[in-house]
Amino acid sequence: MKMNYREITPEDVAAIFDVRIKTWHNPNGAEELERMGITYDSVRQMMMTTHRGWLGESGGAVVGFVMGNKQTGEMWVVAVLKEFENRGIGKSLMRLVEDWLVREGCGELFLTTDPDESFRAVGFYRHLGWEDWKMEDGDRFMKKRSEQVVADQKAARCESKAS
Ligand SMILES: CC(C)(COP(=O)(O)OP(=O)(O)OC[C@H]1O[C@@H](n2cnc3c(N)ncnc32)[C@H](O)[C@@H]1OP(=O)(O)O)[C@@H](O)C(=O)NCCC(=O)NCCS
């Protein structure tokens, strides 16, 4: 499977919403995003100011994406379509956003996710070096220091040289 990774542009917003809604943990993703004030326009606005993101496409179709916020150091969202899971796409996307946030000067990155331990993303984040931080307002907060991101980059470079 040939994957292409590139930066998200305003024209991609509909396609990334489609991926996020398909990967939502219940069928009400579209309504929940709207209730949270997350719309095509609000995301385009964020992309002009604080946020940046990357997507992965296969055969011209978007199969996963990631976005972060340089102002706060938040890894805001990552999602990969079910049928494309377990192929390293989520990890590649996380590397892109983590590297960018560190380049922007964020010393500590954070994310929020489901409190439920059995949620796939929780194990995924831990596997990528994210640590549990706190539970607040019903969300699990996790964090990762910039030094850890740089160490991961080095290890990945060594891995790719060795293979
Ligand atoms: C979470 C998600 C992004 C993971 O994407 P993915 O492409 O399947 O993940 P990858 O294949 O890149 O996995 C990377 C590594 O994490 C490991 N991993 C993945 N899930 C894991 C888990 N639950 N526990 C332990 N390790 C895990 C993989 O085995 C792989 O290990 P390796 O690099 O040593 O081979 C994807 O499942 C998803 O989009 N889920 C639905 C949306 C979602 O929950 N988003 C997060 C919202 S908070």
The ligand as an SDF file (V2000), in Angstrom:
LIG
                    3D

 48 50  0  0  0  0  0  0  0  0999 V2000
   -5.5130    5.5380   17.7570 C   0  0  0  0  0  0  0  0  0  0  0  0
   -5.2180    5.4550   16.2620 C   0  0  0  0  0  0  0  0  0  0  0  0
   -4.9130    6.8610   15.7320 C   0  0  0  0  0  0  0  0  0  0  0  0
   -3.9850    4.5480   16.0320 C   0  0  0  0  0  0  0  0  0  0  0  0
   -3.6340    4.5800   14.6480 O   0  0  0  0  0  0  0  0  0  0  0  0
   -2.9200    3.3460   13.9050 P   0  0  0  0  0  0  0  0  0  0  0  0
   -2.5470    3.8060   12.5400 O   0  0  0  0  0  0  0  0  0  0  0  0
   -3.7550    2.1220   13.9870 O   0  0  0  0  0  0  0  0  0  0  0  0
   -1.6250    3.1290   14.8130 O   0  0  0  0  0  0  0  0  0  0  0  0
   -0.2200    2.5580   14.3110 P   0  0  0  0  0  0  0  0  0  0  0  0
   -0.4430    1.3910   13.4240 O   0  0  0  0  0  0  0  0  0  0  0  0
    0.5860    3.6760   13.7610 O   0  0  0  0  0  0  0  0  0  0  0  0
    0.4380    2.0840   15.6860 O   0  0  0  0  0  0  0  0  0  0  0  0
    1.7210    2.5490   16.1060 C   0  0  0  0  0  0  0  0  0  0  0  0
    2.2590    1.6550   17.1780 C   0  0  0  0  0  0  0  0  0  0  0  0
    1.3640    1.6810   18.3190 O   0  0  0  0  0  0  0  0  0  0  0  0
    1.0550    0.3520   18.6910 C   0  0  0  0  0  0  0  0  0  0  0  0
   -0.2910    0.3750   19.2490 N   0  0  0  0  0  0  0  0  0  0  0  0
   -1.4260    0.7720   18.6450 C   0  0  0  0  0  0  0  0  0  0  0  0
   -2.4710    0.6810   19.4840 N   0  0  0  0  0  0  0  0  0  0  0  0
   -1.9710    0.1940   20.6510 C   0  0  0  0  0  0  0  0  0  0  0  0
   -2.5530   -0.1310   21.9180 C   0  0  0  0  0  0  0  0  0  0  0  0
   -3.8540    0.0370   22.1510 N   0  0  0  0  0  0  0  0  0  0  0  0
   -1.7450   -0.5900   22.8900 N   0  0  0  0  0  0  0  0  0  0  0  0
   -0.4210   -0.7470   22.6860 C   0  0  0  0  0  0  0  0  0  0  0  0
    0.1920   -0.4540   21.5030 N   0  0  0  0  0  0  0  0  0  0  0  0
   -0.5830    0.0170   20.5030 C   0  0  0  0  0  0  0  0  0  0  0  0
    1.1440   -0.4390   17.3970 C   0  0  0  0  0  0  0  0  0  0  0  0
    1.2880   -1.8150   17.6560 O   0  0  0  0  0  0  0  0  0  0  0  0
    2.3580    0.1770   16.7600 C   0  0  0  0  0  0  0  0  0  0  0  0
    3.5260   -0.3580   17.3910 O   0  0  0  0  0  0  0  0  0  0  0  0
    4.9750   -0.4340   16.6170 P   0  0  0  0  0  0  0  0  0  0  0  0
    5.2630    0.9490   16.1090 O   0  0  0  0  0  0  0  0  0  0  0  0
    5.9070   -0.8610   17.6910 O   0  0  0  0  0  0  0  0  0  0  0  0
    4.7980   -1.4080   15.5070 O   0  0  0  0  0  0  0  0  0  0  0  0
   -6.4130    4.8210   15.4900 C   0  0  0  0  0  0  0  0  0  0  0  0
   -6.7060    3.5640   16.0820 O   0  0  0  0  0  0  0  0  0  0  0  0
   -7.6760    5.6630   15.4870 C   0  0  0  0  0  0  0  0  0  0  0  0
   -7.8030    6.5950   14.6890 O   0  0  0  0  0  0  0  0  0  0  0  0
   -8.6250    5.3640   16.3740 N   0  0  0  0  0  0  0  0  0  0  0  0
   -9.9500    6.0300   16.3300 C   0  0  0  0  0  0  0  0  0  0  0  0
   -9.8880    7.5180   16.5510 C   0  0  0  0  0  0  0  0  0  0  0  0
   -9.2950    7.8640   17.8930 C   0  0  0  0  0  0  0  0  0  0  0  0
   -9.5910    7.2300   18.8870 O   0  0  0  0  0  0  0  0  0  0  0  0
   -8.4580    8.9210   17.8850 N   0  0  0  0  0  0  0  0  0  0  0  0
   -7.8710    9.4120   19.1050 C   0  0  0  0  0  0  0  0  0  0  0  0
   -8.8450   10.3340   19.7640 C   0  0  0  0  0  0  0  0  0  0  0  0
   -8.2990   10.7790   21.3900 S   0  0  0  0  0  0  0  0  0  0  0  0
  1  2  1  0
  2  3  1  0
  2  4  1  0
  2 36  1  0
  4  5  1  0
  5  6  1  0
  6  7  2  0
  6  8  1  0
  6  9  1  0
  9 10  1  0
 10 11  2  0
 10 12  1  0
 10 13  1  0
 13 14  1  0
 14 15  1  0
 15 16  1  0
 15 30  1  0
 16 17  1  0
 17 18  1  0
 17 28  1  0
 18 19  1  0
 18 27  1  0
 19 20  2  0
 20 21  1  0
 21 22  1  0
 21 27  2  0
 22 23  1  0
 22 24  2  0
 24 25  1  0
 25 26  2  0
 26 27  1  0
 28 29  1  0
 28 30  1  0
 30 31  1  0
 31 32  1  0
 32 33  2  0
 32 34  1  0
 32 35  1  0
 36 37  1  0
 36 38  1  0
 38 39  2  0
 38 40  1  0
 40 41  1  0
 41 42  1  0
 42 43  1  0
 43 44  2  0
 43 45  1  0
 45 46  1  0
 46 47  1  0
 47 48  1  0
M  END
$$$$
